[in-house]
């Protein structure tokens, strides 16, 4: 494509689906022109990294890791905007922007990147979002738009999440990341994902109360700088982690009625 040598890149999140997609990619295209690609927010859980290293060894290719150098909190401070379930500049700056820089560098070296994502058929909106993202986020070349090709092997597949996890644990002999066993729906940012919603933060408080308190303290620091802002929203208005924790401690009717916003696609969560 565009006269450049193809290079196949699995967008590696540290999750089971992206691990299996990396295996499919290497099986199809070989190891020589294949990469695992990881954008590090510096908030990742340490067991995710253990899992990623073991998967890379199993597949036989190395992980290319890039990082902005800031944590999400530092991004919130720099942009004067606290991320929430609808908009998270930590995602755009620490993940998407760093990915775009890397892809442009590959093109400058004569490669044409082709991106593989671990997104299933039940995630149509995320697929559409990622396709749009990489169609419009790259610099035009020779006066023409040159979108990045995106591939979603699981989207047309009938393989279940349970079967993917069975292959990884039984056939490959690799233990899944700890956050899977603890019941988190995804392993982004070590449980501190600002896009998580009420159910996520309830689970975080029940599972790792100290991490919840860290998020609460971060939110309070940013409220001192930015005013009445919050990670969570209730009835369209700020609802702080301190307020939510108090309702959870009371097991109140308010706490029981709050539901996770599941209709917001998370572009930073590759799989």
BELNORGI-V672458 format. One record per pair of residues at least 24 apart in sequence whose C-alpha atoms are under 8 Angstrom apart, sorted by the first residue. I is the first residue (numbers start at 1). J is the second residue. D is the distance in whole Angstrom. If there is no record, write none. Layout:
I,J,D + I,J,D
This chain:
1,112,7 + 2,112,8 + 4,107,8 + 4,110,5 + 4,111,5 + 4,112,5 + 5,110,6 + 5,111,5 + 5,112,6 + 6,33,7 + 6,111,6 + 6,112,5 + 6,113,6 + 6,114,7 + 7,33,5 + 7,34,6 + 7,35,8 + 7,111,6 + 7,112,6 + 7,113,5 + 7,114,6 + 8,33,6 + 8,34,5 + 8,35,6 + 8,113,6 + 8,114,5 + 8,115,6 + 8,116,7 + 9,34,6 + 9,35,5 + 9,36,6 + 9,37,6 + 9,113,7 + 9,114,6 + 9,115,5 + 9,116,6 + 10,34,8 + 10,35,6 + 10,36,5 + 10,37,6 + 10,115,6 + 10,116,5 + 10,117,6 + 11,36,6 + 11,37,5 + 11,38,6 + 11,115,7 + 11,116,6 + 11,117,6 + 11,118,8 + 11,270,6 + 12,36,6 + 12,37,5 + 12,38,5 + 12,117,8 + 12,270,7 + 12,271,8 + 13,38,6 + 13,39,8 + 13,188,8 + 13,269,7 + 13,270,6 + 13,271,6 + 14,48,5 + 14,49,7 + 14,51,7 + 14,52,6 + 14,177,8 + 14,187,8 + 15,48,8 + 15,177,7 + 15,186,8 + 15,187,7 + 15,271,6 + 16,164,7 + 16,165,6 + 16,168,8 + 16,176,7 + 16,271,8 + 17,118,5 + 17,119,7 + 17,161,7 + 17,164,7 + 17,271,6 + 18,117,6 + 18,118,4 + 18,119,8 + 18,270,7 + 18,271,6 + 19,52,8 + 19,55,7 + 19,118,8 + 20,118,8 + 20,164,7 + 20,168,8 + 21,116,7 + 21,117,7 + 21,118,6 + 21,153,7 + 21,154,7 + 22,59,8 + 22,116,7 + 23,59,6 + 24,153,8 + 25,116,7 + 26,59,7 + 31,60,7 + 31,61,6 + 34,61,7 + 35,61,6 + 35,62,6 + 35,63,7 + 35,64,7 + 36,61,7 + 36,62,6 + 36,63,5 + 36,64,6 + 37,63,6 + 37,64,5 + 37,65,6 + 37,66,8 + 38,63,7 + 38,64,6 + 38,65,5 + 38,66,6 + 39,65,6 + 39,66,5 + 39,67,6 + 39,94,7 + 39,95,6 + 39,98,7 + 39,99,7 + 40,65,7 + 40,66,6 + 40,67,5 + 40,68,8 + 40,94,8 + 40,95,8 + 41,67,7 + 41,68,8 + 41,69,8 + 41,70,7 + 41,71,6 + 41,72,7 + 41,94,6 + 41,95,8 + 41,189,7 + 42,67,8 + 42,69,8 + 42,70,7 + 42,71,6 + 42,189,8 + 43,71,7 + 43,72,8 + 43,189,5 + 43,190,6 + 43,192,8 + 44,187,8 + 44,188,7 + 44,189,4 + 44,190,5 + 45,187,8 + 45,189,7 + 45,190,4 + 45,191,8 + 47,177,6 + 47,178,6 + 48,177,5 + 48,178,8 + 48,187,8 + 50,177,8 + 51,174,7 + 51,175,7 + 51,176,7 + 51,177,6 + 54,174,7 + 55,174,7 + 58,172,7 + 66,98,7 + 66,99,8 + 67,94,7 + 67,98,7 + 68,93,8 + 68,94,6 + 68,98,7 + 70,94,8 + 73,218,7 + 76,222,8 + 77,222,7 + 80,226,7 + 81,226,8 + 82,219,8 + 82,222,7 + 82,229,7 + 82,230,7 + 82,231,7 + 83,194,6 + 83,195,7 + 83,231,6 + 84,194,5 + 84,195,5 + 84,230,7 + 84,231,4 + 84,232,6 + 85,194,6 + 85,195,4 + 85,196,6 + 85,197,6 + 85,231,7 + 85,232,7 + 85,261,8 + 85,264,7 + 86,195,7 + 86,264,6 + 87,195,8 + 88,194,7 + 88,195,7 + 91,267,7 + 91,268,5 + 92,268,7 + 95,268,6 + 96,268,7 + 100,137,7 + 100,138,6 + 104,138,7 + 104,139,8 + 113,148,7 + 113,149,7 + 114,148,6 + 114,149,5 + 114,150,6 + 114,151,7 + 115,148,7 + 115,149,6 + 115,150,5 + 115,151,6 + 116,150,6 + 116,151,5 + 116,152,6 + 116,153,8 + 117,150,7 + 117,151,6 + 117,152,5 + 117,153,8 + 117,270,6 + 117,271,7 + 118,152,6 + 118,153,7 + 118,154,6 + 118,270,7 + 118,271,5 + 119,152,6 + 119,153,8 + 119,154,6 + 119,155,6 + 119,270,7 + 119,271,6 + 120,152,8 + 120,154,5 + 120,155,4 + 120,156,8 + 120,157,8 + 121,154,7 + 121,155,4 + 121,156,7 + 121,157,8 + 122,155,8 + 125,265,7 + 126,265,6 + 126,266,7 + 126,267,7 + 127,152,8 + 129,265,8 + 129,267,7 + 130,267,7 + 182,207,7 + 186,271,8 + 188,269,7 + 194,231,6 + 195,231,8 + 195,266,7 + 196,260,8 + 197,232,7 + 197,259,8 + 197,260,5 + 197,261,6 + 198,232,7 + 198,258,6 + 198,259,6 + 198,260,5 + 198,261,8 + 199,258,8 + 199,259,6 + 199,260,5 + 200,260,7 + 202,248,7 + 205,245,8 + 215,241,8 + 216,240,8 + 216,241,5 + 216,242,6 + 234,258,8
